[in-house]
Amino acid sequence: MASDVKICGMAITDWERVIAEGVRVPAGLSLGDLTADLTRMLGDPDPHIRDAVAFPTIATWISEGIYDDLLSALGDGMCTGLRVGLGESETDTVFRRSFSALVLAECIDRDNQANVLSDHTILSWGDQLTTWLTRENDLRGFVVAKGYAHAIAHGGDALAALSRSPKIGRMELLVLLDVIADRLLTPTKQFFVCAEEDRLAHAVVNILNRDLLELEVLEPWLARLANGAYMSGNANRNPFLVSGNVQKFLRSLHMQLSLGRNRPAVRADLLLTLSDHLRRTNAGFL
């Protein structure tokens, strides 16, 4: 990128200098104006601006507490970003939506550590995140020359952060599980190829780690997914687009529960149920 290209008030080279000098807030500039710059940069199709400058800067300032007094407004702005171009597919608006979700994950995790937000704020963000994730039509993982779009992966990261919030209770965790199932079972033209299923499975492990959900409610949820993992289709539809994403998710969830360091209370029993579903949906290989 040319060194004289400007993002709002600061040249990209000025932002790169901020990164090089320890991501300190530039003197003499308001945090509001800087945030407006960074928010626009989150939607830039240039992966360097978006992934190497804007996101790490805003994530660092969130984690260091620089935004604590403005965290609610920052997250509300990211929720607005979730709606930019929602419904479009294969357009550059996906970057704004996807990276807004990733910043929201950082905001929620900051509250998980510092308790600076109200219950209402977290629940409101959760509603808007889940609405966006179920309606997102652009499932591309990586875009040539533009880098990661990763809307589903970043949505998984946001749900994982949300599930860790002490302001989220049992009923909300059940909603998150249903949202993940709805997303996986929604017919799609896009097969997950950039670890989206791993990020969604990681969100589920975070939900399970709260130890608020009994096996009796988890088994029907798993059965619903397993039913969607049976290969089906016809001459006009690739059967893997019906079952493949669900199958990959179930395998990833099994791996994370089997090998992960986290040990939710239902782990042993849930693994038995999950293994049984995998045996039946992969009978030709086992």
PyMOL commands that set and color helices and strands:
alter all, ss='L'
color gray80, all
select helices_A, chain A and resi 12-20+31-42+47-63+68-82+93-114+119-135+151-163+170-185+196-208+215-228+240-259+267-281+283-285
alter helices_A, ss='H'
color red, helices_A
select strands_A, chain A and resi 6-7+10-11+142-143+147-148
alter strands_A, ss='S'
color yellow, strands_A
deselect
rebuild
show_as cartoon
